[in-house]
Amino acid sequence: MSIQVPFLNLQAINAQYQGELEQAAKRVIQSGWYLCGSELESFEAEFAQYCQTKHCIGVANGLDALTLTLQAWLEMGKLNKGDEVLVPANTYIASILAISKNGLVPVLVEPNPNTFNIDVNNMTASLSGKTKAVMAVHLYGQLSEMEAICAFAREHALLVIEDSAQSHGATINGKKAGSFGDAAGFSFYPGKNLGALGDAGAITTNDDELANVLFALRNYGSHKKYENLYQGVNSRLDEIQAAFLKVKLTHLDNEIARRRDIAARYLSEIDNAHIRLPHVASDEAHVWHLFVIQTDVRDALQAYLLEQGVQCLIHYPIPPHKQQAYPELSHLELPISENLHRKVLSLPVDPTMTDAQVELVIQAVNSFSL
Ligand SMILES: *Cc1c(COP(=O)(O)O)cnc(C)c1O
């Protein structure tokens, strides 16, 4: 059968806002100003307000958001090369790359298999005299237990960075993703819940000094043209992408609401002994970037669903410590993560799905048998 439910239909998502996006593009084209101008400045102000933080610093992508924040802390003397950073073992590779690229050491901590997020109870055993920071990754769109993580960090004098690339708009008691830690990195990769039409990313923080260093780092380490304070990079968020993101930010909460409706139907109507549904701490804490189930018969289920016209993907097939890029991590035994990487399967949770498509996914999953 042909695909009836694509995993994510980016064309349909952006087509909803075609007119507004064309207006935004036209405005930028006619302005004659394409980098670090009024579109970026206003997007930064609007996204900081959305995230309830004092500052937002736009950068070229989510990986740079994380990498530059850690570099800024090195420049500020808050971190030193060789310091250890706690990070969940089952995260996307970008979290780990940001740490190792800065000469810092990623210390992989097992997640809670119910929430997929870093397990605070496993953090104490990973502490050493060199531990100086923790990177909490809000995986699949669900906020980590930030109250417990921040309390742990205060107790052990650790910096906290949130990898919020999958969790724009998630809240705990009204407090937004990106506002809990000392800083947070966001990605606006097209497939993220808030996606540009190309690459983009941002850092949010309430720290004036950090924001100031980051504004320089993203622009060759320079505040003033041809005067370089740091060995920075070129990581700017284009005016045209900022203009698109301003349009899409106004629709983000609606899209999250639709994702929550779809997820709520899956949670109440999917019923199959081969499948374990995801655990949700609270409605508001999850923005359903991905709807991830666990199953012992993943290959058979994925193939069956595709036959039924439902496209599913795996996030992620290989854990970071088993990647060829990290031979220094290959000796680690992380059974919880390794088990998750064998079992996880992501069902479509695209905000443009019709009710009939949602129904089709539910029927297909429920009718699976070996
Ligand atoms: C997407 C993603 C990133 C990186 O974002 P890019 O914009 O692709 O560089 C980092 N961390 C996580 C958890 C992500 O999902």
The ligand as an ORCA input file, in Angstrom:
! r2SCAN-3c Opt
* xyz 0 1
  C      17.919     18.589     16.671
  C      18.652     18.434     17.940
  C      19.853     19.117     18.189
  C      20.618     19.867     17.140
  O      19.923     20.806     16.401
  P      20.418     21.212     14.936
  O      19.640     22.454     14.664
  O      20.097     20.086     14.020
  O      21.882     21.479     15.004
  C      20.413     19.022     19.452
  N      19.855     18.268     20.411
  C      18.725     17.565     20.208
  C      18.148     16.764     21.323
  C      18.088     17.624     18.962
  O      16.969     16.921     18.764
*
